[in-house]
Amino acid sequence: MLLEGQVRIPSGCAISAMISKEGRRVNGEKIMQSMVPMHDRSNGLGGGFAAYGIYPEYRDFYALHIFYNDNSDREECERFLREMFEIVKAETIPIRKIPEITNVPLIWRYFVTPLRSVLSRLQLDEKEYVARMVMRINTGINGAYVFSSGKNMGVFKAVGFPEDVGRFYRLEEYEGYSWTAHGRYPTNTPGWWGGAHPFALLDYSIVHNGEISSYDANRRYIEMFGYKCTLQTDTEVITYIADYLIRRQGLTLKEMASVIAAPFWSTIDSRPEHEREQLNYLRTIYPSLLITGPFSIILGFEGGLMALNDRLKLRSMVTAEKNDMVYIASEEAAIRVMEPDAENIYAPSGGEPVIVNVKEGAY
């Protein structure tokens, strides 16, 4: 019989991130290696990475990464894209064939810009337009799935262990100022390419360890505003909540954290008056966007990262620093792989956001 301490209880899923506050671009080797000591936190049914700053030559265009079942699905989707966007470049995403990654779909990327005539007719801003087109493809074109849609960033994910997924996508050949990573241990949904993390919309990406019990309430609320949760996975709805609160509602990152990991009412009552008023307001206006259950998430966005635990800190997460670099992971061991001499090791409290911004103009 195994005794306590002799068996590993991984609490499912692994997350990791690194970012340069100076905007220095580094390749994907370290973030790939950070997932190795957390191998047992995932089961091979999903791994992925998000990288920011990787397409500087196309920084002004939206980079659409799309999975296709077959070429007929690709042709149908491309007809739609040509009606709605100017396509500057279309190509397959370079991959390295390895035995660990199987059942590979067609994987394409497109650098696009919205057609001005359509934007003017619909009277939408660029980001809202792109978000709506992503929803239309993912719900209306069978066999096509847009899994990344931001500018100067990209998501790379697959069914497999994350360290294998990184090799599959040749991430050592990309350079970015910010990286996030995920190893999946799915509990309620099947492992498939689209269901791997990160989930992304525009430049927002989420990697998530945990399981939210408020999924149905969160989903019903967010779908009132045009979002379509087609995958029945909690990480998808967290991504849409982030986009809704930050882009569409104009909340700050700290305010968003106070919505999805809201303090208990008793905690709010103990805060100073000005802070109490704001927290009361946010809890009253957005009650259906409170995320309950165990979670640790890393939100990537243009120019920064935010890490956040649930308010009871039911999932592990640590941060560290070295020079201009900030590291975040489920375990300190992952950080030590990225930076053996990491300093200021810190475990954020439940509901305490850790926000890292790149120096203005550096990215």
BELNOR-V238082 format. One record per residue. N is the residue number from 0. RES is the residue in one small letter. NEAR is the number of other ideal C-beta (glycine too) atoms within 8 Angstrom. Layout:
N	RES	NEAR
N	RES	NEAR
This chain:
0	m	2
1	l	4
2	l	5
3	e	4
4	g	4
5	q	5
6	v	6
7	r	4
8	i	4
9	p	9
10	s	9
11	g	9
12	c	14
13	a	17
14	i	18
15	s	17
16	a	17
17	m	15
18	i	13
19	s	13
20	k	11
21	e	8
22	g	11
23	r	7
24	r	9
25	v	10
26	n	9
27	g	15
28	e	8
29	k	12
30	i	17
31	m	15
32	q	10
33	s	16
34	m	18
35	v	8
36	p	9
37	m	17
38	h	10
39	d	6
40	r	13
41	s	16
42	n	7
43	g	7
44	l	10
45	g	16
46	g	19
47	g	17
48	f	19
49	a	16
50	a	14
51	y	15
52	g	14
53	i	12
54	y	13
55	p	7
56	e	4
57	y	11
58	r	8
59	d	5
60	f	11
61	y	13
62	a	16
63	l	13
64	h	15
65	i	15
66	f	12
67	y	14
68	n	9
69	d	8
70	n	7
71	s	7
72	d	14
73	r	13
74	e	8
75	e	11
76	c	13
77	e	10
78	r	8
79	f	11
80	l	12
81	r	8
82	e	5
83	m	9
84	f	12
85	e	7
86	i	11
87	v	8
88	k	7
89	a	8
90	e	6
91	t	8
92	i	10
93	p	7
94	i	10
95	r	8
96	k	6
97	i	8
98	p	4
99	e	8
100	i	12
101	t	6
102	n	4
103	v	8
104	p	8
105	l	11
106	i	12
107	w	12
108	r	14
109	y	12
110	f	13
111	v	12
112	t	9
113	p	13
114	l	9
115	r	6
116	s	6
117	v	10
118	l	13
119	s	7
120	r	6
121	l	7
122	q	5
123	l	8
124	d	6
125	e	8
126	k	8
127	e	9
128	y	13
129	v	12
130	a	12
131	r	10
132	m	10
133	v	12
134	m	11
135	r	10
136	i	14
137	n	12
138	t	7
139	g	5
140	i	11
141	n	5
142	g	9
143	a	15
144	y	9
145	v	11
146	f	12
147	s	15
148	s	13
149	g	14
150	k	11
151	n	13
152	m	18
153	g	13
154	v	13
155	f	15
156	k	14
157	a	14
158	v	13
159	g	12
160	f	12
161	p	16
162	e	12
163	d	12
164	v	17
165	g	17
166	r	11
167	f	14
168	y	13
169	r	10
170	l	15
171	e	9
172	e	7
173	y	11
174	e	8
175	g	13
176	y	13
177	s	15
178	w	15
179	t	16
180	a	18
181	h	19
182	g	16
183	r	15
184	y	11
185	p	12
186	t	6
187	n	6
188	t	9
189	p	6
190	g	12
191	w	7
192	w	11
193	g	8
194	g	12
195	a	15
196	h	12
197	p	14
198	f	13
199	a	15
200	l	10
201	l	12
202	d	11
203	y	15
204	s	17
205	i	16
206	v	17
207	h	15
208	n	15
209	g	15
210	e	10
211	i	13
212	s	6
213	s	10
214	y	9
215	d	6
216	a	8
217	n	16
218	r	10
219	r	9
220	y	9
221	i	14
222	e	10
223	m	5
224	f	7
225	g	6
226	y	10
227	k	8
228	c	11
229	t	7
230	l	8
231	q	6
232	t	11
233	d	11
234	t	11
235	e	11
236	v	14
237	i	17
238	t	14
239	y	12
240	i	13
241	a	12
242	d	14
243	y	13
244	l	14
245	i	14
246	r	9
247	r	9
248	q	7
249	g	5
250	l	9
251	t	6
252	l	12
253	k	8
254	e	11
255	m	13
256	a	12
257	s	11
258	v	14
259	i	12
260	a	14
261	a	12
262	p	10
263	f	7
264	w	7
265	s	6
266	t	8
267	i	12
268	d	7
269	s	5
270	r	9
271	p	5
272	e	5
273	h	6
274	e	8
275	r	11
276	e	8
277	q	10
278	l	13
279	n	9
280	y	8
281	l	12
282	r	13
283	t	6
284	i	6
285	y	9
286	p	7
287	s	8
288	l	13
289	l	12
290	i	13
291	t	7
292	g	11
293	p	9
294	f	15
295	s	15
296	i	13
297	i	13
298	l	13
299	g	17
300	f	11
301	e	10
302	g	7
303	g	13
304	l	15
305	m	14
306	a	15
307	l	14
308	n	16
309	d	16
310	r	10
311	l	6
312	k	10
313	l	10
314	r	13
315	s	8
316	m	14
317	v	13
318	t	14
319	a	14
320	e	10
321	k	9
322	n	4
323	d	6
324	m	11
325	v	11
326	y	15
327	i	15
328	a	16
329	s	15
330	e	11
331	e	9
332	a	9
333	a	15
334	i	16
335	r	9
336	v	11
337	m	13
338	e	10
339	p	5
340	d	5
341	a	13
342	e	7
343	n	7
344	i	10
345	y	7
346	a	8
347	p	12
348	s	7
349	g	10
350	g	13
351	e	8
352	p	12
353	v	10
354	i	9
355	v	10
356	n	7
357	v	15
358	k	8
359	e	4
360	g	4
361	a	8
362	y	10
